[in-house]
Amino acid sequence: MEAGVHFGHLKRKWNPAMKPYIFMEKNGIHIIDLHKTVVKIDEAAEALKQIAKSGRKVLFVATKKQARDILTEKVGAVNMPYVVERWPGGMLTNFPTIRKAVKKMSSLEKLMGDAAYQSLSKRERLQITRQRDKLNKTLGSIADLTRLPAAMFVVDVTKEHIAVKEAQRLNIPVFGMVDTNSDPTNIDFVIPANDDASKSIEIVTDIMTQAIKEGLEERKVEKLDENEARDKKAAAKGAKKGEARKPKAAEAEAESDDAAQAETTEE
């Protein structure tokens, strides 16, 4: 309540599909039922935790001005891809082309770090810098996204309807902050919440990123345990082989002693 998560839109702007998540109307504004919000947040957080634990990526999308800095800080801290500038149309449905643009950006960055870059004219260097900056602004935050994400988290599903449609077309689960003016029908994990207030966006995004962080930490611990178990198994296997060699060596030694004794007797 302190973050204003419960504030919806004006009654005249509501989407009837959001009726199950509305608690009441006050002064012409719909109030979201926070009991349901908490339940949905827990469900979404657990699902994102499992995705992160499996080593897959979650793409965060929020091009609203009040959400950009929040996503950059929170999502960047857990090394997940995010889009806070204009959504590049076809980013998911035409993913290979986007990857080509990312590779081009990387090659430009490599060129700028090369000694040959300094030998270019001032005009050429300026053109390369501008091109790199333009690509970096749009695609810099998804440079590590080498394959399609396992899920998408969206702030304001109405504003980001193109991103949502692309995800649906590719059967990518959508997690969304859905306000009273939006349609929750095609959203896999609905989080009924105020998607306009920066404090509301921050508190929900923080919970999601913390869940992802937990999943990544659990994955790290599991990998360490697996490596330890593998090392122990290898050590035990090596010891077993060593023990198997000992009787054979003793047997061979006994045979050589017998042979030597037989030779002495013959003499």
N, C-alpha and C positions, 0 to 999 in steps of 0.2 A: 504493500500500500504506500509506503514511503517513496518508492520508486515510481509510483503512478502507473503500475502495470494494469490496474483495474479500469482505467479510463478508456472507454470506447469512443465511437464517433457519435454525431448527432443522430437522433432517432430516424430522421428522414433519409439519412444516407446508409442505413443498415442493409445488410444482406440477410434475408430470412433464413438462409442455411446456417447462420451463426446463432440461431435461437437457443439451441441446447447449452451454449456457453455463456449466455447472458443472464445475469443475476437479477437485475432490475433496471428501471429507468429513473433518472433523477435530473430535474431541470432540463429535460429534453435531450439528455445524453445517456447512452446505454452504459451500464456498469457490468464489467466482465466478472464472472464467478471465479474468484481466485482459488477456491477449493479444487475446481476442475483444472485450473492452470497448473497448480502444484503437481497434481497427478500426471498430467500430460508432460510436464517438464521432466519428472522422474523417469517416465517411459522413454522419452527422447534421449535423455542423458545416458541411460543404460544401453540403449541401442548404439549410440555413438561410441561409447566406451568399448563395446564389443568389436565394432568396425576398426577402431584404432588398434585394439589388441591383436587383430588379425593382420595388421601391417598395411591396411589399405588407406586410401586418402579420402578426406571429406572436403568438398569444395564449399566455401562460404561466399554468399553473394549479398551485397548491400550497397547500392549506389546512392543511397540517400545521404545528403550532406551530414546529417547528425549522427550517422552510423559509420562513416568512413574511418575516422581516427580510432574509434573503438575496435573495429575489426582489424585494422592494421596492427594495433598493439596486442590485442588478446589472441588473435589467430596466428599472427606472426610468431608469438612466443612458443607455440606448440608445433611450428613448422608445417602448417597446413596451407594449402593454396586458397587464395581469396580474390574476389573481384570487387573493387570499390569504385572503379571508374565506369565508364559506359560499358554495358554488356556487349562484347563483340558477337554479332549475330552469327550463328553456326559454330559457336565455340565447341559445343559438344557434338552436334550432328555432323559437323565438318572438321572433326578434330585433327586429322592429318595435316590440313592446311594451316591450322593454328600452330601445330608443332613445327612446321617449316618456318613460320614467322619467328618463333622462339629461337630456332637454330640460327636464323639470320641475325637476330639480336645478339646472340652469343658470339657469332663470327665477327660482328662489328666491334664488340667489346674486346675481343682478342686482337683485332687489327689496331685498335686504339692503344693497346699496350705494347705493340710492336715498334721497333726502332724505325721501320720504314714509314710509319705514320707521320713522323716528324718531317720527313722529306717531302711530303705532299704540300700543295699550295694551301694558303690560309682558307680560301674558298672551299676547297675539297674537304679540308678538315672540319669546317663548319657544317657542311652538308651531311657528313658522316655522323657528327655529334648530334645534329638535329634528328636524323633518322633513328639513331640509337635511343635518344631520349623519348621520342614518340612511341617506339615499340616498348620501351621499358615502362612507360606510364600505363599502358594498357595490359601488357603481358608479363611484366617483371615479377608480379606476385604469383604467377602460375608457371614460372620457369621450371620448377621441379616436378610438375605434373606430367609425367611421361606416358601415362595411360589414363583412360576415362576414370573419373572418381567413383567410389563405391556408394557415395551418398552426397546430397546437396542440402546445405542449410541456408534458408532464405529469410531475410528481414523484409517484410511487406510483399506478400505473394502477388498482390495486384500490380504493383509497380514493376516487379520482376517477372511478369507473366511470360515473357519470351523464354527466359532461362528455365522457368517451370515447365513450359511446353516441351522444350528440348529434352529435359530430364525424363519427362513422362514418355516421350517417344522412344527413348533408349532404355526404359524400365529402370531408371536410377531412382531410388527412394528419395522423396523430398521431405525435409524437416522444415517447417515454416512457422514464423511468428505471424499469426493471423488475427487481424483486427476485426471489429464488428462490421466493417464495410467490405470485407473480402469474402471470397467463396472458399470454404475449407474442403469441398467435395473431393477434389483430386489430390489433396495433400496427404501423404502417407502418415506423417507424424505432426498433428496439429497442435500448436502451442497457442491457445487463445491469450493474447496479450496486446498491450498498447505498442504499436510499431512505429510511433512518431516521436515519443519522448526519449531523449538520449539516455536517461537513467534507466528506463525500462529496457531499452536495447542492451545496455551495458550489463545489467544484472542477469538477463537471460543468456547472453553470449558468454559471460563469465562462467556460468554453470556448465554450459556445453563444452567450453574449452578445458575446464577443470576435469570433466569426465573423460575427455580425450587424453589429457595428460596422465590420468590414472591408468587408462588402457595401455598407453605407451610404456609406462613404468612397469606394469604387470608383464607386458611382452618382453621387456628387457630382462626381468627376473627369470622368466620362463626359459629364455634363451641361455642365460648363464647356467641354470640348473641342467638344461639339456647338454650343454658343453661339458659340464662336470661329470654327468652320468656317462657321456661318451668316452671321456678320458679314463674314468674308472674302469669302464668295460674293456677299453683297449689295454690298460695296464694289467687287468686280470687275465685277459687273453694271452698277453705276452708272458706273464708268469706261468700260466698253464703250459705254454709251449716249451718254456725253459725246463719245467718239471718233467715233461715228456722226453726231452732230450737227455736228461741225466741218466735214466735207466739204460737207454741205448748206448750211451758213452761207457757206462759201467760194464755193460754186456760185451762191448767191443774190447774193452781193456782185459776182461776175464778171458776172452777168446785168445787174445795175443799172448797172455801169460801161459795158457794151456799149450799153445803152439811152441812157445819157447821151451817149456818143460819137456815136451815130446821130443824136441830136437836134441836136448841134453841127454835124455835117456837113450836115444839112438846112438849117440856118440859113445 
